[in-house]
Amino acid sequence: MTQFFRRLPWWQGIASLIALCVAAPIITLVFYAFGGDVGHWAHLAQFVLPNAMKNTLILLLGVGIVVTLLGVGAAWLVTAYDFPSRKALSWALLLPLAVPTYIVAFAYLDILHPIGPVQGLIRDVMGYSSPREFRLPDLRSLGGAIFLLGFVLYPYVYLSTRAMFATQSANLLEAARVMGESGRSVFFRVALPLARPAIAVGISLALLETLNDIGASEFLGVQTLTVSIYTTWVTRSNMAGAAQIAIAMLVIVASLITLERYGRRKQAYTSQIRSRPIQAQRLRGAPMLLAIGLGWAPITLGFFIPALYLIQETHKYLDRAGALSAQLVASAINTVSIALFATLLTVVCGLVVAWAGRRIRNADRPVYGLTMARISSLGYAIPGTVLALGLLTPLVLFDDFYNRIASWLGIPSSGLLLMGSSAALVLAYTMRFLAISVGGTEAGLQRIPPSLEQASRLLGETPASTLYRVHLPLLRPAIGAAALLVFVDAMKELPATLLLRPSNFETLATWLYAEAARGTYEEGAVAALAIVAVGLVPVILLARTQLMNTGKSS
């Protein structure tokens, strides 16, 4: 084993260190959870975990059903049928991805308030004069959370399923029809089973995002495991109890990942024959109108209504205030700065891990390379609240170690180097979104023929020189797309920011969270609109690069 590590080049050693840093928060949580007082476990098991676990599981089940119905239905609609606005609909269905869940909850709480515009209009039409005479069901409920999260997160299922449907062979569907199967039967017995792996991937991503949510759940009054972790640590200052809840949450995360991989086992479809894509069936009359209505409904509820509300509230605020407040401008600057630093660090670390994994696999050590890449990608599967909680102790230990070294060298101590600065946020964002950078870079490396690297080595170039002169120019599109996604995700990250931000440090996400807690919706809408506007950039890029390609084949 010692000789194995001695043979590892320096970049592979750095990649191993990165993987260890990502795993450190989980190790810390385990020590805290099982090193705490047994009485904490008894209290949690009696008063906290039953309700939080029940709410979380019901939320996951409900969101899973909603995103499956919306995502699979929308994917089949734009693949199998042709109707007016179909091309625009195929990429517009991704727009809800630009709106974080907590922003949608923030918007709908005001829109559907008992004295808000929607309920006021309904009472006027029906002749009621008071909310006591008529009011819609309260949005602050588990059902409201399922509804809102489902209409925001369904694009994860739609994106993967649409790509699978668009690449299915029309010959299989036509053969089923020749054998007497109806259109409904062809969908359920042929198209849907072939798309099951893609559906499983999309559902797992949507459910992981549901677990990571804290803003929407808290706004809507749903006590989930994520909200319990935050309140246990921040309100009660109970680190051991928060760690124990986090361990219970990690069990759910591991179960989701295991179920997703189990569902995809032996699920593969290959064909040696060049297949003909599905030909969309032209719709007319009532079916055409129904398809248009069903297609645009989730976009309207998940994107257009919240976006129009934010624009309207921002306009009201600017009319009243005349200009943005200095605190809001400072929050925007903080957000962009932290996101840029985190993006740079994440892209560099992702490149090192992906390149080292490629070198290790080429050196006949594929298991080690694959394991290192998997560990480095764990952060995306860990909710931000759990990751931040696990980082607290390692960051404090690093600060203590640095201060001891500084004291020994006679250097003035800086106190809390990481925990007292925004560097903690940069590290948390890097660990959280490293999977995006590693996955994007690995996908780019797989498209580069090994012969190019071999030719470079035959000409006397070192591995580092080959990476710089051969691979990096070819990897620019993949790295650029990954950097864009990381930047936007970092801008809207809320759970980790709430726990790790320095005092008197606000980002747009935490500013919105604070404004919503105070009930001042107009100024919070400005921050929300800025986050949504930035989030539109990768969504449009994704639509152009992926959905347009699948659209050409359908």
BELCORZI-V145002 format. One record per backbone hydrogen bond with DSSP energy under -0.5 kcal/mol. CO is the residue of the C=O (numbers start at 1). NH is the residue of the N-H. E is the energy in kcal/mol with one decimal. If there is no record, write none. Layout:
BEGIN
CO,NH,E
CO,NH,E
END
This chain:
BEGIN
1,5,-1.9
2,6,-1.9
3,7,-1.5
5,8,-0.8
9,12,-0.6
9,13,-1.8
10,14,-2.2
11,15,-2.2
12,16,-2.1
13,17,-2.0
14,18,-2.4
15,19,-2.2
16,20,-2.1
17,21,-2.2
18,22,-2.0
19,23,-1.7
20,24,-1.3
21,25,-0.6
23,27,-1.9
24,28,-2.6
25,29,-2.3
26,30,-2.0
27,31,-2.0
28,32,-2.5
29,33,-3.0
30,34,-2.3
31,35,-1.2
32,36,-0.8
37,40,-1.3
37,41,-0.9
38,42,-1.8
39,43,-2.4
40,44,-2.9
41,45,-2.9
42,46,-1.4
43,47,-2.9
43,48,-0.6
44,48,-1.2
44,49,-2.9
44,50,-0.5
48,52,-2.3
49,53,-3.4
50,54,-2.2
51,55,-2.6
52,56,-2.4
53,57,-2.7
54,58,-2.5
55,59,-2.5
56,60,-2.7
57,61,-2.6
58,62,-2.9
59,63,-2.8
60,64,-2.5
61,65,-2.1
62,66,-2.4
63,67,-2.9
64,68,-1.7
65,69,-2.4
66,70,-2.7
67,71,-2.5
68,72,-2.2
68,73,-0.6
69,73,-1.6
70,74,-2.5
71,75,-2.1
72,76,-2.4
73,77,-2.1
74,78,-2.1
75,79,-0.9
76,80,-2.9
77,81,-1.2
80,281,-3.0
82,283,-2.6
83,86,-1.7
85,89,-2.4
86,90,-2.0
87,91,-0.8
88,91,-0.5
88,92,-2.3
89,93,-1.9
91,94,-1.6
92,95,-1.9
94,97,-2.0
95,98,-2.4
96,99,-1.6
98,100,-0.6
100,103,-0.8
100,104,-1.7
101,105,-2.2
102,106,-2.0
103,107,-2.5
104,108,-2.7
105,109,-2.0
106,110,-0.9
107,110,-0.5
107,111,-2.4
108,112,-2.8
110,113,-1.0
111,118,-1.3
113,116,-2.8
116,120,-2.0
117,121,-2.2
118,122,-2.2
119,123,-2.3
120,124,-2.0
121,125,-2.3
122,126,-2.3
123,127,-1.0
123,128,-2.4
130,133,-1.5
130,134,-1.2
139,141,-2.3
141,145,-2.1
142,146,-2.2
143,147,-2.4
144,148,-2.5
145,149,-2.6
146,150,-2.2
147,151,-1.8
148,152,-0.9
149,152,-0.6
149,153,-2.4
150,154,-1.2
153,156,-1.6
153,157,-0.5
154,157,-0.9
154,158,-2.4
155,159,-2.9
156,160,-1.3
157,161,-2.3
158,162,-2.8
159,163,-1.6
160,164,-1.6
161,165,-2.9
162,166,-2.4
163,167,-0.9
165,168,-1.1
168,278,-0.5
169,172,-0.5
169,173,-1.0
170,174,-2.6
171,175,-2.2
172,176,-1.8
173,177,-2.0
174,178,-2.3
175,179,-1.4
176,181,-2.1
177,180,-1.8
182,186,-2.6
183,187,-1.8
184,188,-2.3
185,189,-2.7
186,190,-1.7
186,191,-2.0
187,192,-3.1
190,194,-1.6
191,195,-1.3
193,196,-1.0
195,199,-2.3
196,200,-2.5
197,201,-1.9
198,202,-2.3
199,203,-2.7
200,204,-2.2
201,205,-2.0
202,206,-2.2
203,207,-2.5
204,208,-2.1
205,209,-2.0
206,210,-1.8
207,211,-2.3
208,212,-1.8
209,213,-1.0
210,213,-0.5
214,218,-2.3
215,219,-2.8
216,220,-2.2
217,222,-3.0
218,221,-1.1
221,223,-0.6
222,224,-1.4
224,228,-2.2
225,229,-2.3
226,230,-1.9
227,231,-2.6
228,232,-2.5
229,233,-1.9
230,234,-2.9
231,235,-1.4
231,236,-1.5
232,238,-2.3
233,237,-0.8
237,239,-0.9
238,242,-2.2
239,243,-2.4
240,244,-2.2
241,245,-2.0
242,246,-2.2
243,247,-2.1
244,248,-1.7
245,249,-2.1
246,250,-2.3
247,251,-1.6
248,252,-1.2
249,253,-2.1
250,254,-2.8
251,255,-2.1
252,256,-2.5
253,257,-2.3
254,258,-2.5
255,259,-2.7
256,260,-2.4
257,261,-2.3
258,262,-2.7
259,263,-2.7
260,264,-1.0
262,265,-1.0
264,267,-2.0
266,268,-1.1
273,275,-0.6
276,170,-3.9
278,280,-0.6
281,82,-3.0
284,287,-0.8
284,288,-0.5
285,289,-1.9
286,290,-2.6
287,291,-2.4
288,292,-2.3
289,293,-2.5
290,294,-2.8
291,295,-2.4
292,296,-2.2
293,297,-1.4
294,298,-0.7
296,300,-2.3
297,301,-2.4
298,302,-2.5
299,303,-2.2
299,304,-1.8
300,305,-2.6
303,307,-2.8
304,308,-2.9
305,309,-2.1
306,310,-2.3
307,311,-2.3
308,312,-2.4
309,313,-2.7
310,314,-2.4
311,315,-2.3
312,316,-2.1
313,317,-2.3
314,318,-2.6
315,319,-2.1
316,320,-2.0
317,321,-3.5
318,322,-1.9
325,329,-2.1
326,330,-2.4
327,331,-2.1
328,332,-2.1
329,333,-2.4
330,334,-2.6
331,335,-2.4
331,508,-0.5
332,336,-2.4
333,337,-2.5
334,338,-2.6
335,339,-2.3
336,340,-2.4
337,341,-2.4
338,342,-2.6
339,343,-2.3
340,344,-2.4
341,345,-2.4
342,346,-2.7
343,347,-2.6
344,348,-2.1
345,349,-2.6
346,350,-2.7
347,351,-2.2
348,352,-2.2
349,353,-2.6
350,354,-2.5
351,355,-2.6
352,356,-2.7
353,357,-2.5
354,358,-1.9
355,359,-2.3
356,360,-2.8
357,361,-2.3
358,362,-2.2
359,363,-1.1
360,365,-2.0
361,364,-1.3
365,369,-1.8
366,370,-2.7
367,371,-2.5
368,372,-2.4
369,373,-1.9
370,374,-2.3
371,375,-2.5
372,376,-2.2
373,377,-1.1
375,378,-1.6
377,380,-0.8
377,381,-0.5
378,381,-1.3
378,382,-0.8
379,382,-0.7
381,383,-0.5
383,387,-2.5
384,388,-2.6
385,389,-2.1
386,390,-2.3
387,391,-1.2
388,392,-0.9
389,392,-0.7
389,393,-0.5
390,394,-0.6
391,395,-2.3
392,396,-2.1
393,397,-2.8
394,398,-2.2
395,399,-2.3
396,400,-2.4
397,401,-2.5
398,402,-2.7
399,403,-2.3
400,404,-2.0
401,405,-2.2
402,406,-2.8
403,407,-2.5
404,408,-2.2
405,409,-2.0
406,410,-0.6
406,411,-3.0
407,410,-0.6
415,417,-1.0
418,421,-1.7
418,424,-1.0
421,424,-1.0
422,426,-1.8
423,427,-2.4
424,428,-2.3
425,429,-2.9
426,430,-2.2
427,431,-2.4
428,432,-2.5
429,433,-2.4
430,434,-0.7
433,436,-0.8
433,437,-1.2
434,438,-2.9
435,439,-2.7
436,440,-2.3
437,441,-2.4
438,442,-2.6
439,443,-2.2
440,444,-1.8
441,445,-2.6
442,446,-2.1
443,447,-0.8
444,447,-0.6
445,448,-1.4
447,449,-0.6
449,452,-1.4
449,453,-0.8
450,454,-2.4
451,455,-2.5
452,456,-1.9
453,457,-2.2
454,458,-2.2
455,459,-1.3
456,461,-2.1
457,460,-1.6
462,466,-2.7
463,467,-2.3
464,468,-2.1
465,469,-2.9
466,470,-2.2
466,471,-1.8
467,472,-2.8
470,474,-0.9
471,475,-1.9
472,476,-0.7
473,476,-0.5
475,479,-3.0
476,480,-2.8
477,481,-2.2
478,482,-2.2
479,483,-2.7
480,484,-2.1
481,485,-2.0
482,486,-2.5
483,487,-2.5
484,488,-2.0
485,489,-2.4
486,490,-2.6
487,491,-1.9
488,492,-1.4
489,493,-0.7
490,493,-0.6
494,498,-2.3
495,499,-1.2
496,500,-2.1
497,501,-1.9
502,505,-1.2
504,506,-0.5
507,511,-2.7
508,512,-2.3
509,513,-2.1
510,514,-2.4
511,515,-2.5
512,516,-2.6
513,517,-1.8
514,518,-1.6
515,519,-1.0
515,520,-1.9
519,521,-1.2
520,524,-1.1
521,525,-2.0
522,526,-0.9
523,527,-1.1
524,528,-2.2
525,529,-2.7
526,530,-1.9
527,531,-2.0
528,532,-2.4
529,533,-2.6
530,534,-2.0
531,535,-2.2
532,536,-1.3
533,537,-0.5
534,537,-1.1
534,538,-0.6
535,539,-1.1
536,540,-2.5
537,541,-2.2
538,542,-3.0
539,543,-2.3
540,544,-2.1
541,545,-2.5
542,546,-2.3
542,547,-1.0
543,548,-1.6
546,550,-2.1
547,551,-2.4
548,552,-1.5
549,553,-0.7
550,553,-0.5
551,554,-0.9
554,280,-0.6
END
